[in-house]
Amino acid sequence: MVKSNSTARLFSISHKIILTQTDTTVGFLSQDAKRLREIKSRNDKKPFIRVFQNFSTLKQHNIRIPNKYKKRVRRANKTTFIVKNRAFRIAQPSLHSILLYNLSWAYSTSANESGKKFQRDFCQQKTDIIIEDKNRLFEGEPSKLYKINDTTIKRLR
């Protein structure tokens, strides 16, 4: 089910807030970090995770993965990586990754106010587009989080 509170067409979604089920939990997707910060009442210094449609799109955004970790990043599932203080994920085939073919990348964050649990009413008021499949929206486990530098990889979550 796709539900939109906006009169704009879906092809112009780059600055819309999208509520969808990601591969781990329900989340907001958008290319507009400022609007996401306002919705979540989030600290300006805390960055968002960027979700890319594929590994080649990631490379186009000047995020250099150390050679010995490229295969791990490319094949990772439900995993977020941090390289030089830039957090990113590669989208796995799912409903939200289909959106990324139009956008190529988007900021991603859990669909809740900072520090609170998922509340559907709050999310419906704050989003422009809701994308939901037969499994509905649910709050699942967060992604694994790894910090990578040239010599080591460290699990943070």
N, C-alpha and C positions, 0 to 999 in steps of 0.2 A: 504494500500500500504506500502510495506517495501522497502526502498531504502538504499543501503549501498555503502559507498565510500571505504570500506575496502575489502580486499581479504580474510579475515579470515571468518571462519564459525560462525554462530550465537551462537553456544554453548560456544564460548570463548569470551563472551562479558563483562567480569568483568572489564576490563580496557579500554573499548570503551566509547565514549561519544554518548549518545542516545538522539535524539530529538523526543519528543512525546507529545501528549496532555494528561495532567494529569486531575484529576477530577476538578481542578479549572482553570488552565491556561496552556499555552504551556511551557514546561520545558525541561531542560537537566537532564538526569539521568546518573550516573556513580559511580563506586566504587573508582575512582581515583580523590581524592580531589585536588591534585596538578594541574592536567590538567584543572579541572573546574575553579580553581583560575586564571590560565593563560588566559583562554578564556574570563572570565568575568572581568579581570583586578581588582580583588577583594582583599581587605585588608586581610593579613594573619591572623589577629586576629578575623575576623568575621567567625563564624562556619557555616557549611551547615546543612540543615535539613536532617535527615536520615529517609528514608521511609522504613518501614518493611512490609513484606508480610502478617503477622498476629501477634496477640498479643503474642503468645508463642515464636515467633522469637525475639520479643522485649525483653521478659524476659531473653532469653539466652544471651543477650548483656549487662546484669547487669544494666539495667535501672529499678530502683525500683519505682513503682508507689505507693503512699500512698493508703492504703486499701479503704478509703472512696471515692476515685476517680477512682478506677479500672473500674467499670461499665461504667462510663462516657467516659473514654478513649477508652474502647473496642467498644462502640457503636457510637462514634463520627463520624461525616461526614463532610468532607471539613474543618478539624480542625488540627492545629499543636499545640503541647504541649511542654513546656520547663520544665524539671525537673533537678535541680542541673546543670544548664547551658548547658544541652544537649537537643537540639531540635529534635523532632521526629513526625512522623505520621504513622498511620496504613493505608495501601492502601485499597481503596474500589474496588470492582470488576470493572475493566475497562481494556483497552488495556495495560496501563503501569503496572498494577498489575500482569498481566500474565507474563511479563518479570521478575518480582520479584520471581516467582517460580523457575527460574534458578539461580537467584542471592541471594535470601532471604532478602536482603536489598540493598539500594543504596543511595548515596547522591543525593539530589534533589535541584534544583534552577531554577528560572525563566529563560527562554531562551532570554536573552538580555545582553547587556553590562551593567555594574553596573550603575544604575541611568537613563537608557534610556529605550525607548519603544521597543517592539518586532519588529525585522526586519528580514524577512525571508531570504534575501540574506546573511546577516551576519551569521545567524544560519546554513545555508546550507554549508557555507565554513568551519565552526568550528566543525561540527559534523561528526562522523564516520557512524552512522546509523540513518535513519529517519523512524519513524513509524507513519503512518497517516491513518485515517479511512475516511469514506465517509463524515464526518462532517468537514474535513480539520483541520488545526491548527489555533487556535484563542486565543487571549489574553483575559482572563476572570478576574473575581474578585479574589484577593488573598484569601488564607485560613484564617479562624479565628485563632487567636493566644492567647493561655492561658499559664500563668506561674503558676506552681503548686508547693507548698511546703507542709509540713506535716499538716499545719493548714488552709491554705487559697488557693484559686484559684483566679487569677486576669486576666481579659481580657486585652491584650495589643494591639490587632488590631481587 
